[in-house]
Amino acid sequence: MKTIHNKWIGIALVIVTFLGPNLYGQGVRASLFDEADKSMLLAKSAQAEVLSPRTFNKAMDEYNAAKKEYDAGEELSEIREKIANATDKFQEATENTKVSAVMFSSVLSARKDAINAEAHLFVKEMWVNAEEEMKEAAEELEKGDADDAKEKANEATALYRKAELESIKANYLTNAKKLLQKADDSKVDKVSPKTIAEAKGLVKGAEKELLENRYDTDDARHLAKEAEYKALLAMHIAKEEKSLDERDFETEDYLLMNYQTLTKIGETLDMNLKFDQGTDRPVSEITARIENDQLRIANLESSVYNEQITNGNLKALLGEQQKIIQTMEGKLSDEALKGQKRQQALQSRIDRMAEVSSKFEEVQQIFDQEEALVFRQKNDVIIRMVGVNFDVGKSQIKQEDYALLTKVQEAMNLFKDASISIEGHTDSQGGDEANLKLSKERADAVLTYLNANTTMDKARFSTSGFGESKPIANNETAAGRKLNRHIDVVIKPKLPELLTRLPATNSGE
């Protein structure tokens, strides 16, 4: 036992021998550099590297020299002196930022925007030039020359803004420009000049959009993506022409090949398409079939939901009837009376839902398909006014839309006690805030017209603007964007509440 005890003592001595000095050294270093480390962190958090570079760099020189001497085992007195100097300079640099942050507020904002645009990655040389100008501005202020500092800060601001813009352009347009260069190298413009010209025009449009509104990049992104597509399409056209030439295709062969593609789509939809008048009519027939199917699916989903609710209500109604039968003994008990009231409420709700379904069918008959889509979402009746078209960026109702709005009034009059919400929607082009405002203004314009031409209680109406937040189609296509620019009239019929709890009777229940 004594031997084991001595063994552990020996191991402990070895650990102390090897680790002791190291642990002690770490403790000494932490003690020496603690205040300087804290001062350095405070200086960095105040952006002293940018706002007071001369003083901050002097602090770093003293700090690094102290570290080097400490690692070399130099005299502690000299090390402490350098650490003290570093600490003082860090604190001085931090204090300097309080003045320079105010003077350089504009350039700091521009610098932040350039960082957010990743200018240091996309346009590195521009970023370096802007940083150098900013450094010189801050150094001039440290020297006490406020005029030169302000002048250089203005120059730095311009450089940061330029770097930011070019970075955004590079981020969004690099791929499109590469594709266009590839198309030019392949001389695609000889085969598909119109498509290539369109792609180049889209790139210019994106650049113009970024120049005018760099902080709302939705439109620029869309234009850039469309330019990429057009460049790829032009190259595909050139490739197809070469392939057709190699196969000695005539015009007849090419047209029949295209008709065959549409024929396959028609067969999938169980349609017998004819092309003796070209492709316009078959394409319209396919589009109409798809739109009808989409509307039918929406209404079927609504019907399934309503059937489920009705079945649930009927099941609950049957349950209440069984309870009444079980509790009837000569006269109706309190529980049976409660059951009767619940049964009556259920029956009232079922009758009302049947009435809403009947009126929904009436509303469907009011509108032509090109005027409005009518469908249900749970118990709500939605009239999507696809026939109302506002001018771009405008919210005025056109005279040509009055007839359709009169039909909307006719539909609303079928639901005497319903609350009615008018909802405005836009596509994704334009800024988020502008789209929200525009969609609300359009909804308000519809409500203003309806209020002026109906005797319905105005308290039943409300308006909402959703901007681009609830798209119903793809914003990347013109057809999709047109669908997303719409007004929904949401009719919310009032349904009787279900009685889940009744007040206690005189018997104390």
Beta strands, then each sheet from edge to edge (+ up, - down):
strand 1: 373-377
strand 2: 380-384
strand 3: 419-425
strand 4: 461-465
strand 5: 486-492
sheet 1: 1+ 2- 5+ 3- 4-
end
